[in-house]
Amino acid sequence: MSQQNDYKWNDYTLTAREVGEIESPERLTDLFHRLRYHVDAAGHVDHMVLRLDSDDLRHQVTSLYKIATDPDNEEIEVYLLEVRSVTQALIQELTRRLRSLPKSYLLVLTQDYERLNFVLLERVLTERKTGTASILRPRVLTVDRRNPDAVSLRVLKRFTFTEADALYQWEKLRGAYALAEWSEQYFNNRALFSDYYLNERLTDQQITPAWAEDARPMGREVAGLMASAREKFSGKPEVTIRSELYEPLFELLGFEATVGKVGSSSADTPDYYLFLPGQDKPIALALTYVWNRNLDDHDTTRDSQTPTEIPGAMVVSFLERAEAPWVIVTNGKLWRLYSATAGNKATNYYEVDLEEALTAPDQVTAFKYWWLMFRREAFTGFLDELLAASVDYAKKLGDSLKSTVFESIFPYFAAGFIEDMRKQGVGEKDIETCLGLVYTGTLTFLYRLMFQLYAESLELLPVKELTGYGSWSLYLLKKQVAEAGGDALDAAPRKLAEHYSAESQELYDWLKWLFRLIDQGEPKINLPTYNGGLFSASTDEGQFLEQYAIPDRYLALGLDALCRAEDDKTHGLAMIDFKSLGVRQLGSIYEGLLEFRLHIAGEPLAVIREKKKEVYISEKEAQKRKKRVLKVLQPGDVYLENDKRERKATGSYYTPDYIVKYIVEHTVGPVLDRKFEALAPRLREAQKAYRHHTDTVKARGGDQSPELFWDTHEMRRLADDCLSVRVLDPAMGSGHFLVEVVDYVSNRLIDFLNAWGENPVWALLERTREDIIEEVQRQHVTVDFDRLTRVALLKRAVLKRCVYGVDLNPMAVELA
């Protein structure tokens, strides 16, 4: 499956041994020479070259070396910085210093050559009120020199200079860094499927026989079409890439592809309808774009026939019409799958970088993650089965976690707090009196952990940044605990109890510090402020968590039970895929806990089964009644019990998803229908006036931006009117209905706004994006600006403007 035979276009075959040899500037220079860069001017340079001449930076950066330049026109420059310590603060300062310099920079930072931090300074253009501004975003790949992982080797291999010029090479480098930020090694799964199933079940030939099929013949044909694609198709019109790439690929994948519209048309139809041979109903639709076009936003920087079209938004309209259950979106390089069953049709997708897959060290595996998911056979039941299996996995995982929370996780944490209260001299009667606060404090602690686990799984927290948050993350802590416990299901609790002391509270101190940083933000680890009440230290629960701690033994046992579960395949312990859980399962756990109260056993208690329910009775009573005892609690043990003395929550009060969807559609839907009918004429006139204004501005010349048209009182009011839907849940619980409302309203609004490529809502969201960028710069942190798409910001606007909730329980409101 080699991409092509010409040496020039093949990446250098980089080995772990060669990475392990990078222990000096000379060895790094040798590596970039093998990667086909010019190194004639390599050597020690003064700090002034990169404007690092302040006393502070001269102290932090002990030596600066120029390593290499691109062989085209020296637009790309590579520098090595030997530093006293690699910190996020230093990377941010270097980024600010180099912002005004004209070249494209790749920096290599190291303290002792044990870790090498390859920092790509990506230039991002953003619109400001004063005009277009240029900012740099540092993208960091941290490589363990002695033991580089597969992703590091794959990205470093892609550093090889293979492109026609420096501009195309820089695009290649950006694409390689994107791989390192993906959810998994071979694919980017945005909560459409279960990562666990894609990694463990899809590759199991006993479960998925298709994985055993020989993909190499097909791989060779696809590689032939994709050979030097960046040079061949960059800047070319869509008609060229259609005839030379898309249509041949659709044929190889087994589809009969019928053209829906020509590339230059903005007609309200897909680019292609994909059929099974001999059938008249499409099994999928395809939206195709020019090479490497932005798939998440409008794109006016390339030779695009549809610059105002937002591919990720157009998907929603086609799925809403139910012409086909699946939509493929591609720019040649990236291939995405969208499903009509997704909660948020615009942001839930599966993605593969085909160009990168064909150059991966394990080409066959990487290629199969594209071929098996996009070929004709995938749309005849394979993808539906994968979706169903993912949903089933999430449900089983949620049910299992819910049971574990009640039986062990919550009691471990609560018992830990009570143990610390005793150590601090709180009497038993006083502990009994404030069990309500212990309960709500434990609940807050549990949900702080669950929030972090969920946010880290979606990389909403920068967990992969090892120069910042990643070195202090919950991900790192749970791995350390898991290593201490081992993989054996039965042996883990014993090993953890032996490894961690009941006298120490180092783990809790770590978490308390991390909670404080999440609440307040910390530039030193590139963490913006998440100042919600859940992490606040000023609430009653927050003050409790500040005053008391969970000893390491209790915390390790509870955390491991929260983060790992039995693997059905290996029957050992494996990390829980929190991304698969979703907010509904997390809400179910919380609402189940609301039924229960915390108790301390005053005598030996037995758990028995009575009328299909587990209940607590005294051990003496169980013996007298000759009941089979499931578990025995000793005096002083902590447990949860509801008013019926039941041990487990039933969950019967939790409204099923299909009922929630039905209620939302039939209550909110008619309101939106009336609103859209009233707004349509106003938006039509606004778009007409904007286009006239744009023509006038262009005819006059000058620097005035046509986008200022939207920044008037009238247009701002029109944007507000588009977002003026108000939905109230008067008994919100953990927000189950409101989560569905946000998805439903977002999908409907996107579909509605797709009829107007230029509209005041998109302009409002662009201003929001500018405000966010300015705010994170003020906080001296960086975020992935590619995530600030109009679609994502629209969902954010719906969340902030359209949904309201009330509940008697303040914790419910905070969690929602």
C-alpha positions in Angstrom: 0.0 0.0 0.0 3.0 2.3 -0.5 1.8 5.7 -1.6 4.0 5.7 -4.7 7.4 4.6 -5.7 9.0 8.1 -6.3 11.4 8.5 -3.3 10.7 12.3 -3.2 7.1 11.8 -2.1 7.7 9.0 0.5 8.1 9.9 4.1 11.3 8.9 5.8 11.0 5.6 7.7 11.7 6.9 11.2 12.5 4.4 13.9 12.2 4.6 17.7 16.0 4.0 17.9 16.7 7.2 15.8 14.4 9.2 18.1 16.3 7.7 21.1 19.6 9.1 19.7 18.4 12.7 19.8 20.6 13.7 22.8 22.3 16.8 21.4 21.8 19.7 18.9 24.0 17.8 16.4 21.8 14.7 16.6 18.6 16.7 16.1 20.2 18.4 13.1 21.1 15.0 11.7 17.5 14.0 12.0 16.1 17.0 10.1 18.8 16.4 7.5 17.3 12.9 7.0 13.9 14.4 6.9 15.1 16.5 3.9 15.5 19.9 5.3 18.4 22.2 4.7 20.9 22.2 7.6 23.8 24.2 6.1 23.3 27.1 8.5 22.7 25.0 11.6 24.5 26.0 14.7 24.4 28.1 17.9 22.7 31.5 17.5 22.2 34.5 19.7 18.8 35.0 21.5 18.3 38.2 19.5 17.5 36.1 16.4 14.1 35.2 17.9 13.8 38.4 20.0 14.4 36.4 23.2 16.9 39.0 24.5 15.2 39.9 27.8 17.1 39.0 30.9 14.3 36.7 32.0 14.3 34.7 28.7 18.1 34.6 28.5 17.9 33.0 32.0 15.2 30.5 31.1 16.5 29.6 27.6 20.1 28.6 28.3 21.0 27.9 24.6 19.4 28.6 21.2 20.3 26.7 18.1 19.1 27.0 14.5 18.5 23.5 13.3 17.1 23.6 9.8 15.1 25.4 7.2 12.8 24.1 4.4 14.7 23.4 1.1 12.2 25.5 -0.9 12.5 29.2 0.2 13.4 29.0 3.9 9.9 30.0 5.0 9.9 27.3 7.6 12.6 27.5 10.3 13.4 25.0 13.0 15.0 26.0 16.3 16.2 24.0 19.3 15.8 25.7 22.8 17.7 24.2 25.7 15.8 25.5 28.7 15.9 25.2 32.5 12.3 23.9 32.6 9.7 23.4 29.9 6.6 25.1 31.2 3.3 26.3 29.7 4.2 29.8 30.8 7.5 29.7 28.8 5.7 28.4 25.7 3.1 31.2 26.0 5.9 33.8 26.3 7.8 32.4 23.3 4.6 32.5 21.3 4.0 36.2 22.1 7.6 37.0 21.2 7.5 35.3 17.8 4.0 36.6 16.8 5.3 39.5 14.8 8.1 37.6 13.1 7.4 36.7 9.4 8.4 33.0 9.2 6.7 29.8 10.1 8.4 28.3 13.2 8.8 24.9 14.6 10.5 25.0 18.0 12.0 22.0 19.9 12.2 22.6 23.7 14.0 20.3 26.1 15.3 20.5 29.6 17.5 17.4 29.6 16.8 15.6 26.3 14.7 13.0 28.1 11.5 14.7 26.8 11.5 16.6 23.6 8.6 19.1 23.0 8.0 19.9 19.4 6.1 23.2 19.3 4.4 24.2 16.0 3.4 27.9 16.1 0.2 28.0 14.1 -0.8 31.4 12.7 -4.5 32.1 13.1 -6.3 35.0 11.5 -9.2 36.5 13.3 -11.5 39.4 12.5 -11.5 42.3 15.0 -13.4 45.5 15.0 -10.1 47.2 13.9 -9.5 44.7 11.1 -7.9 41.3 10.6 -5.5 40.3 13.4 -2.9 37.6 13.4 -2.3 35.5 16.5 -0.2 32.4 17.1 -1.4 29.2 18.7 1.3 26.8 20.0 0.5 23.1 19.3 2.8 20.9 21.4 3.8 17.3 20.8 5.7 15.9 23.8 7.9 12.9 22.9 9.5 10.5 25.4 13.0 10.2 23.7 13.8 6.8 25.1 10.3 5.4 24.6 8.4 7.2 21.8 4.8 6.0 21.4 3.2 5.1 18.1 1.5 8.5 17.7 4.7 10.4 18.3 6.5 8.3 15.7 3.7 8.8 13.2 3.7 12.6 13.6 7.5 12.9 13.5 7.6 10.8 10.3 5.2 13.2 8.7 7.7 16.0 9.3 9.5 14.7 6.2 9.7 17.4 3.5 7.8 15.9 0.6 5.8 18.8 -0.8 6.2 21.1 -3.7 6.8 24.2 -1.6 6.9 25.4 2.0 3.2 26.4 2.1 2.0 22.9 1.2 4.6 21.4 3.7 3.3 23.6 6.5 -0.2 22.4 5.7 1.2 18.8 6.0 2.7 19.6 9.4 -0.6 21.1 10.7 -2.4 17.9 9.5 0.2 15.8 11.4 -0.4 17.7 14.6 -4.1 17.3 14.2 -3.5 13.5 14.4 -1.9 13.8 17.8 -5.0 15.7 19.1 -7.5 13.1 17.8 -9.5 11.0 20.2 -7.7 7.8 19.0 -4.7 6.8 16.9 -6.5 6.0 13.7 -9.8 8.0 13.9 -11.5 11.0 15.4 -14.8 9.9 16.9 -16.9 12.8 18.0 -19.3 10.9 20.3 -21.1 9.1 17.3 -19.9 5.6 18.2 -18.2 4.1 21.2 -14.4 4.4 21.2 -14.3 1.1 23.1 -16.2 -0.7 20.3 -14.2 0.9 17.6 -10.9 -0.1 19.3 -11.8 -3.5 20.8 -14.8 -4.9 19.0 -14.4 -3.7 15.4 -10.9 -5.2 15.3 -11.9 -8.5 16.8 -12.4 -10.9 13.9 -14.6 -13.2 15.9 -17.1 -10.3 16.5 -16.4 -8.5 13.2 -15.5 -11.0 10.5 -15.1 -8.1 8.0 -11.9 -7.0 9.8 -10.3 -10.2 8.5 -10.8 -9.2 4.9 -7.7 -8.4 2.9 -7.7 -4.6 2.3 -4.4 -4.4 0.6 -5.6 -4.6 -3.1 -8.1 -1.9 -2.4 -5.5 0.1 -0.5 -3.1 0.1 -3.5 -5.8 1.5 -5.8 -6.9 4.2 -3.3 -3.2 5.1 -2.7 -2.7 5.5 -6.4 -5.6 8.0 -6.6 -4.3 9.9 -3.5 -0.6 10.0 -4.6 0.7 13.6 -4.1 -2.9 14.7 -3.7 -2.0 17.9 -1.9 0.0 19.2 -4.8 -2.3 17.8 -7.4 -5.6 19.2 -6.0 -4.7 22.2 -3.8 -6.2 25.3 -5.4 -8.0 23.4 -8.1 -11.7 23.8 -8.8 -14.1 21.2 -7.4 -14.9 19.9 -10.9 -11.3 18.6 -11.1 -11.3 16.9 -7.8 -14.7 15.4 -8.5 -13.7 13.7 -11.8 -10.2 12.7 -10.7 -10.7 11.7 -7.1 -14.3 11.6 -5.7 -16.1 9.7 -8.5 -13.3 7.1 -8.8 -13.3 6.6 -5.1 -17.0 6.2 -4.9 -16.8 3.6 -7.6 -14.0 1.7 -5.7 -16.2 1.8 -2.6 -18.9 0.1 -4.5 -21.5 2.9 -4.9 -23.5 4.0 -7.9 -23.0 7.8 -7.5 -25.5 10.1 -9.1 -24.7 13.8 -9.3 -27.1 16.0 -7.3 -25.6 19.4 -8.2 -22.6 20.8 -10.0 -19.7 22.0 -7.9 -20.3 25.7 -8.5 -24.0 25.4 -7.6 -25.5 26.4 -4.3 -28.6 24.4 -5.0 -30.3 22.9 -2.0 -29.3 19.4 -2.9 -26.3 17.1 -2.0 -23.4 16.8 -4.4 -24.0 13.1 -4.8 -26.7 10.5 -4.1 -25.1 7.1 -3.3 -27.0 4.0 -4.3 -26.7 0.3 -4.1 -26.5 -1.1 -7.6 -30.0 -1.5 -9.1 -31.9 0.4 -6.3 -33.7 3.7 -6.6 -33.5 4.9 -2.9 -30.1 6.3 -1.8 -28.4 4.7 1.1 -26.3 7.8 1.8 -25.7 11.3 0.6 -22.3 12.9 -0.1 -21.2 16.5 0.3 -17.9 17.0 -1.5 -15.6 20.1 -1.4 -12.3 21.4 -2.7 -9.1 19.9 -1.3 -8.7 20.4 2.5 -11.5 22.9 2.8 -12.7 23.8 6.3 -15.6 21.4 7.0 -16.8 23.2 10.1 -17.2 26.8 9.0 -17.4 29.1 6.0 -14.2 29.2 3.9 -13.2 32.3 1.9 -9.5 31.6 1.9 -9.5 28.9 -0.8 -10.7 28.6 -4.3 -14.1 27.5 -3.1 -17.3 27.7 -5.2 -19.3 27.8 -1.9 -17.4 30.1 0.4 -20.4 30.9 2.7 -21.5 27.3 3.0 -20.9 25.6 6.3 -20.5 21.8 5.6 -21.2 20.8 9.2 -24.4 22.8 9.2 -25.6 21.7 5.7 -25.5 18.1 7.0 -28.3 18.9 9.4 -30.7 20.0 6.7 -30.1 16.9 4.6 -30.6 14.6 7.7 -33.7 16.5 8.7 -35.3 15.7 5.3 -34.7 12.0 5.9 -33.7 11.4 2.2 -31.0 9.0 3.6 -29.9 8.0 7.1 -26.2 8.8 6.5 -24.3 11.7 5.1 -20.6 11.5 4.0 -18.7 14.8 4.0 -15.3 15.1 2.5 -12.6 17.6 1.4 -10.5 14.8 -0.1 -8.2 14.6 2.9 -10.8 14.3 5.7 -13.8 11.9 5.4 -16.7 12.2 7.8 -19.8 10.2 8.6 -22.9 11.8 10.0 -26.0 9.9 11.2 -29.6 10.9 11.4 -29.8 9.2 14.8 -27.2 11.5 16.5 -28.4 13.8 19.2 -26.7 16.8 17.7 -26.5 16.1 14.0 -23.9 18.8 13.3 -21.3 18.0 16.0 -21.5 14.2 16.4 -19.5 12.5 13.6 -16.8 9.9 12.8 -13.7 11.1 10.9 -10.7 9.6 9.2 -7.8 11.5 7.6 -7.4 9.4 4.4 -4.1 11.0 3.4 -2.6 10.3 6.8 -4.0 6.8 6.9 -2.2 5.9 3.7 1.1 7.0 5.3 0.7 5.5 8.7 3.3 3.0 9.9 0.5 0.4 10.2 -1.1 1.3 6.9 -3.4 -1.7 6.7 -5.0 -1.0 10.1 -5.3 2.7 9.5 -6.8 2.1 6.0 -9.4 -0.4 7.4 -10.8 2.3 9.7 -11.6 4.2 6.5 -12.5 1.4 4.1 -14.8 -0.6 6.4 -16.7 2.5 7.5 -17.2 4.2 4.1 -17.6 1.3 1.6 -21.0 0.3 0.3 -21.4 -2.7 2.6 -21.1 -0.4 5.6 -24.4 1.2 4.8 -26.4 -2.1 4.5 -26.5 -2.7 8.2 -22.8 -2.6 9.4 -23.0 1.0 10.6 -26.4 0.6 12.1 -25.2 -2.4 14.1 -22.2 -0.5 15.3 -24.5 2.4 16.4 -26.8 0.0 18.2 -23.9 -1.8 19.9 -22.5 1.6 21.0 -25.8 2.6 22.5 -26.1 -0.8 24.2 -22.6 -0.5 25.6 -23.4 3.0 27.0 -26.5 1.7 28.6 -24.8 -1.3 30.2 -21.9 0.9 31.3 -24.3 3.4 32.8 -26.3 0.8 34.6 -23.1 -0.9 35.9 -21.6 2.4 37.0 -24.9 3.4 38.7 -24.9 0.1 40.7 -21.2 0.5 41.7 -21.8 4.1 42.8 -24.5 3.0 45.2 -22.7 -0.1 46.4 -19.1 1.0 46.8 -18.0 4.3 45.3 -20.2 6.7 47.3 -19.8 4.7 50.5 -16.0 4.7 50.1 -15.8 8.5 49.7 -18.3 9.2 52.5 -16.5 6.8 54.8 -13.3 8.5 54.0 -14.7 11.9 55.0 -16.2 10.5 58.2 -12.8 8.9 59.1 -11.1 12.3 58.7 -13.8 14.0 60.8 -13.1 11.5 63.6 -9.3 12.2 63.3 -10.0 15.9 63.6 -11.9 15.3 66.8 -15.5 15.5 65.7 -17.7 13.3 68.0 -19.9 10.5 66.8 -23.1 12.4 67.8 -22.0 15.4 65.9 -21.1 13.3 62.9 -24.6 11.7 63.0 -26.1 15.2 63.2 -24.4 16.5 60.1 -24.7 13.4 57.9 -26.8 15.5 55.6 -23.8 17.8 54.9 -21.5 14.7 54.6 -24.0 13.4 52.0 -24.2 16.6 49.9 -20.4 17.1 50.2 -19.7 13.6 49.0 -22.2 14.1 46.2 -20.4 17.3 45.1 -17.0 15.5 45.3 -18.3 12.6 43.2 -19.7 14.9 40.5 -16.6 17.0 40.4 -14.8 13.8 39.5 -17.4 12.7 37.0 -17.4 16.2 35.4 -13.6 16.0 34.9 -13.7 12.4 33.6 -16.4 13.4 31.1 -14.7 16.6 30.1 -11.3 15.0 29.8 -12.7 12.2 27.6 -14.0 14.9 25.2 -10.8 16.9 25.6 -12.7 19.9 26.8 -9.9 20.0 29.4 -6.5 20.1 27.8 -5.6 16.6 29.0 -3.0 15.9 26.2 -0.9 19.0 27.0 1.9 17.4 29.0 3.6 20.8 29.5 0.5 22.0 31.3 -2.8 20.5 32.5 -1.9 17.0 31.2 0.8 16.6 33.8 -1.7 17.3 36.7 -4.9 15.8 35.2 -7.3 13.3 36.7 -6.3 11.1 33.7 -2.8 10.9 35.1 -4.0 10.2 38.6 -6.4 7.4 37.6 -3.6 5.7 35.6 -1.4 5.8 38.7 -4.1 4.3 40.9 -4.9 1.6 38.2 -1.2 0.6 38.0 -1.2 0.1 41.8 -4.3 -2.0 41.7 -3.4 -4.2 38.7 -5.8 -5.6 36.1 -7.2 -8.5 38.1 -10.8 -7.8 39.1 -10.8 -9.7 42.4 -7.3 -8.7 43.5 -7.4 -4.9 42.8 -9.2 -3.8 46.0 -6.7 -5.7 48.2 -3.7 -4.4 46.3 -5.0 -0.8 46.5 -5.7 -1.2 50.3 -2.1 -2.4 50.8 -0.5 0.2 48.5 -2.3 3.3 49.9 -2.3 4.4 53.5 -5.3 5.3 55.6 -3.1 8.0 57.3 -2.0 9.9 54.2 -4.2 12.3 52.1 -1.8 13.1 49.2 -4.3 12.1 46.6 -7.0 14.3 48.0 -4.6 17.2 48.2 -3.8 16.7 44.5 -7.5 16.7 43.6 -8.4 19.7 45.9 -5.6 21.7 44.2 -6.9 20.7 40.8 -10.5 21.6 41.7 -9.3 25.0 42.7 -7.5 25.5 39.4 -10.6 24.5 37.4 -12.7 26.9 39.3 -10.3 29.9 39.0 -8.2 29.1 36.0 -4.4 28.9 35.8 -2.3 30.2 32.9 0.7 28.2 34.1 -1.0 24.9 33.0 -3.0 26.5 30.2 -6.3 26.2 32.0 -9.0 28.8 31.5 -11.5 29.7 34.1 -14.5 27.3 34.6 -16.2 29.3 37.3 -19.3 27.3 37.9 -20.7 26.6 41.4 -19.8 22.9 41.2 -16.1 23.7 41.9 -16.6 26.7 44.1 -15.1 26.6 47.6 -17.6 29.2 48.9 -20.7 27.0 48.9 -21.6 24.9 52.0 -20.5 21.8 50.2 -17.3 23.5 48.9 -16.4 24.6 52.5 -16.9 21.1 53.7 -14.6 19.7 51.0 -12.0 22.3 52.0 -12.2 21.4 55.7 -12.2 17.7 55.4 -10.3 15.1 53.3 -10.6 11.5 52.1 -7.6 9.4 53.2 -5.7 7.9 50.3 -6.9 4.3 50.9 -10.6 5.2 50.7 -10.0 7.6 47.8 -8.0 5.1 45.7 -10.6 2.4 46.2 -13.5 4.7 45.3 -11.6 6.4 42.3 -10.6 3.0 40.8 -14.2 1.7 41.1 -15.4 4.9 39.4 -12.8 4.8 36.5 -12.5 1.1 35.7 -14.9 -1.8 35.2 -14.7 -5.4 34.1 -14.0 -5.9 30.4 -16.5 -8.3 28.8 -13.7 -9.6 26.5 -10.7 -10.0 28.8 -12.7 -10.2 32.1 -10.0 -7.9 33.6 -10.3 -4.3 34.6 -10.3 -1.7 31.9 -10.8 2.1 31.8 -14.4 3.2 31.4 -15.1 5.1 28.2 -16.8 8.2 29.8 -17.3 9.7 26.4 -19.8 6.9 25.6 -21.8 7.6 28.8 -23.1 11.0 27.9 -24.9 13.5 30.2 -28.1 11.5 30.4 -26.5 8.5 32.1 -24.6 10.8 34.4 -27.9 12.5 35.2 -29.5 9.2 35.9 -26.9 8.4 38.5 -27.5 11.7 40.2 -31.3 11.5 40.2 -31.0 8.0 41.7 -28.9 9.3 44.5 -31.6 11.8 45.4 -33.8 9.0 46.8 -31.2 8.0 49.3 -29.8 9.1 52.6 -26.4 8.4 54.2 -26.3 6.2 57.3 -23.7 4.7 59.7 -24.4 1.2 60.8 -25.0 1.0 64.6 -25.1 -2.8 64.6 -24.3 -5.6 62.2 -26.6 -5.3 59.2 -27.4 -7.9 56.5 -28.3 -7.2 52.9 -31.0 -9.7 51.8 -33.3 -10.0 48.8 -37.0 -9.5 49.5 -39.7 -9.2 46.8 -37.0 -8.8 44.1 -35.4 -5.9 46.0 -32.3 -5.7 48.1 -33.0 -4.4 51.6 -31.1 -3.9 54.9 -32.2 -5.7 58.1 -30.3 -6.5 61.3 -28.0 -9.6 61.0 -29.9 -11.2 63.9 -33.2 -10.7 62.1 -31.8 -12.2 58.9 -30.6 -15.3 60.9 -34.0 -15.6 62.7 -35.8 -15.5 59.3 -33.2 -17.8 57.7 -32.7 -15.4 54.9 -29.8 -15.7 52.4 -27.4 -12.9 53.3 -25.8 -11.1 50.3 -23.5 -8.9 52.3 -22.9 -7.9 56.0 -22.1 -4.4 57.3 -20.2 -4.0 60.6 -20.9 -1.3 63.1 -19.4 2.0 61.9 -19.7 1.1 58.2 -21.3 3.7 55.9 -24.1 2.8 53.6 -26.9 4.4 51.5 -30.6 3.6 52.1 -33.9 5.1 51.0 -37.1 5.4 53.1 -38.1 1.9 52.0 -34.9 0.5 53.4 -33.9 -0.4 49.8 -30.3 -0.7 48.9 -30.5 0.2 45.1 -32.2 2.9 43.2 -34.9 1.7 40.8 -34.6 4.6 38.3 -38.3 4.2 37.3 -38.8 7.9 37.6 -36.3 8.6 34.9 -38.1 9.5 31.7 -37.0 7.3 28.7 -35.3 9.0 25.8 -38.0 8.3 23.3 -40.6 9.9 25.5 -38.4 13.0 26.1 -37.8 13.3 22.3 -41.5 13.0 21.6 -42.5 15.6 24.2 -39.8 18.1 23.1 -40.7 17.7 19.4 -44.4 18.2 20.0 -44.2 21.1 22.4 -41.1 23.1 21.2 -41.6 22.2 17.5 -44.8 24.1 16.8 -43.3 27.2 18.6 -40.3 27.1 16.3 -42.5 26.6 13.2 -44.4 29.8 13.9 -41.2 31.7 14.7 -39.4 30.6 11.6 -42.4 31.5 9.4 -42.4 35.1 10.9 -38.6 35.5 10.6 -38.2 34.2 7.0 -39.3 37.5 5.2 -37.1 39.6 7.5 -34.0 37.4 6.9 -34.7 37.4 3.1 -34.7 41.2 3.1 -31.6 41.3 5.3 -29.6 39.1 3.0 -30.7 41.1 0.0 -29.7 44.4 1.7 -26.4 42.9 2.8 -25.5 41.8 -0.8 -26.3 45.3 -2.1 -24.2 46.8 0.7 -21.3 44.5 -0.1 -21.4 45.5 -3.8 -21.5 49.2 -2.8 -18.5 48.8 -0.5 -16.5 46.9 -3.1 -17.3 49.5 -5.8 -16.1 52.4 -3.5 -12.9 50.6 -2.5 -11.3 51.5 0.8 -10.8 49.4 4.0 -14.3 49.3 5.2 -15.5 45.7 6.0 -18.8 44.7 4.5 -19.4 42.7 7.7 -20.1 46.0 9.6 -23.5 45.9 7.9 -24.6 43.4 10.6 -23.3 45.5 13.5 -26.3 47.8 13.6 -29.2 48.0 16.0 -31.7 46.6 13.5 -29.5 43.6 12.6 -28.6 42.9 16.2 -32.3 42.9 17.1 -33.0 40.5 14.2 -30.3 38.1 15.5 -31.7 38.3 19.0 -35.2 37.6 17.6 -33.8 34.4 15.9 -32.6 33.2 19.4 -35.6 34.5 21.4 -37.2 31.0 22.0 -37.6 30.5 25.7 -38.1 27.0 27.1 -38.6 26.4 30.9 -38.5 23.1 32.7 -40.1 23.8 36.2 -38.8 20.6 37.7 -35.5 20.2 35.9 -33.7 17.5 37.9 -30.3 17.0 36.2 -31.5 18.6 33.0 -32.6 15.6 31.0 -35.3 17.5 29.1 -33.2 20.6 28.7 -30.3 18.7 27.2 -32.8 17.4 24.5 -34.1 20.9 24.0 -30.7 22.3 23.3 -30.0 19.6 20.7 -33.5 19.9 19.2 -33.5 23.7 19.0 -29.9 23.8 17.7 -30.7 21.3 14.9 -33.8 23.2 13.9 -32.1 26.6 13.9 -29.2 25.3 11.9 -31.5 23.8 9.3 -33.5 27.1 9.2 -30.4 29.4 8.9 -28.9 27.2 6.1 -31.4 28.9 3.7 -29.4 32.2 4.2 -25.7 31.9 3.7 -25.4 35.5 5.1 -27.5 36.3 8.1 -27.2 38.3 11.3 -27.0 35.2 13.6 -23.7 34.0 11.9 -22.4 37.5 12.3 -23.4 37.6 16.0 -21.6 34.3 16.5 -18.5 35.6 14.7 -18.4 38.5 17.2 -18.8 35.9 20.0 -15.8 34.1 18.6 -13.8 37.3 18.7 -14.8 37.9 22.3 -13.8 34.4 23.3 -10.4 34.8 21.6 -9.8 38.1 23.3 -10.8 36.7 26.7 -8.5 33.7 26.5 -5.7 36.0 25.4 -6.4 38.2 28.4 -6.2 35.1 30.6 -2.9 34.2 28.9 -4.1 30.8 27.8 -4.6 29.2 24.4 -7.5 27.0 23.1 -8.1 25.2 19.9 -9.6 28.0 17.8 -10.8 25.4 15.3 -13.4 24.3 17.8 -14.9 27.8 17.9 -17.1 27.1 14.8 -20.3 28.8 14.1 -22.2 25.5 14.7 -20.6 25.0 18.1 -21.2 28.6 19.0 -24.8 28.4 17.9 -25.3 25.5 20.3 -23.6 27.6 23.0 -26.0 30.5 22.3 -29.0 28.3 22.5 -27.8 27.0 25.8 -27.2 30.5 27.2 -30.3 32.2 25.8 -33.1 29.7 25.2 -33.3 27.2 28.1 -34.2 27.8 31.7 -34.7 25.4 34.6 -36.0 25.5 38.1 -35.6 22.9 40.8 -36.0 22.8 44.6 -32.6 21.1 44.9 -29.8 23.6 44.1 -27.3 20.8 43.4 -29.6 19.6 40.6 -29.4 23.1 39.0 -25.7 23.2 39.2 -25.2 19.8 37.7 -27.6 20.6 34.9 
